[in-house]
Amino acid sequence: MLAEKPDHDAALLALGKLELLEGNAARTLELVRNLPDSGAVGQAARALRAEARFAAAPENETIEALTARVAADPKDLDARFSLALRLAKRGDLDRAAEELLALIAKKRDYQDGEARRTLLDVLELIGTHDPKAEQYRSRLSSLLFA
């Protein structure tokens, strides 16, 4: 199907999912980069992009080591951000959201908004209509606009 119509959104989405299952996060991002955020594949495309970004995140330190760094120095925002990425990659989305909200509370514009964008990826994976996502979104709004 892709050979006949290389911009077939559903086929690109399916291929992207397969690439991610094979551990090819960069290829997944390449395939789904231009898929629409709305319409028939919108929500699935946003979620797959978020999942692939987390899969592509570096694994320089273990979750335990990062947790210890944050506990020892709560102002170590880089450790907190790395911890949130690792937690999201592992699927611990609630804890990742909490770490990102704590980071944003300390520095709203961390890495030019990267913490906020990462939190939005976490919320995408939680599910846009999940009550927890709504609670996290509300907390983010209060941090950004208070």
Secondary structure, DSSP 8 states (H G I E B T S, - for coil): -TTT-TT-HHHHHHHHHHHHHTT-HHHHHHHHTTS-SSSTTHHHHHHHHHHHHHHHS---S-HHHHHHHHHH-TT-HHHHHHHHHHHHHHT-HHHHHHHHHHHHHH-TTGGGGHHHHHHHHHHHHH-TT-HHHHHHHHHHHHHHH-
